[in-house]
Amino acid sequence: MSDDDLIELRREIHRHPEPAGQERRTAALVAAALRAIAVGVEAMAGFLRARSEAL
């Protein structure tokens, strides 16, 4: 993931703000970005916990 990709992800998240504790779209975007760089993701209750696939 390039710097430009991260900047676009940040911009996309900020274009569609969500109430605290209800960040479903944000969580989905971040989860997809992490999967794209081969990081396992669990989305739970409006926040993300990431862990390496190697663990």
N, C-alpha and C positions, 0 to 999 in steps of 0.2 A: 504494500500500500504506500503510495507516494505521499509527499507533503500536500500536493494538490488534492489528492483523494481525501485526506483528513480534513483539509479546509472545506471542501465541498460537503463532507459529512456534517461538520459543525454548522455550516450555513443551513443545510437542510433541516437539522434539528431545531435551529433557532427560527426558521420560517414557520414552524408549526409547534408553538409552545403548548405544553400540557400541564395540567395542575399537578402539584406535588403528590406523589403516591399513585398517580394514574398515568405514568409515562410508558404506556404500552407501545406506542409507535416508536418512541425513542429507543426503548429496549429492543424492539425488533430490528431497527436500523443498526444499533451497536452490535447486536448479536450477529447479524449478517456480516458486518465488517470484520468481526473477530473470527468468524468461521472462514472468511476469505483468506485470512493469514494463518489458518490452521490452529486456532486456539479454541478449545472446547468451552461451551457457554451453557449456563443454566439461568434462565430468567425466572425470578421469584418475587412476587409481591412488589412489583414496580422498580426493582433494582436488579443489577446483574452481578453474578459472581463468576469470574473467569478462572479457569485452571488449564494448565498445560495438558495436552493430550498424552504426554509422556508420563504423567503422574499416575 
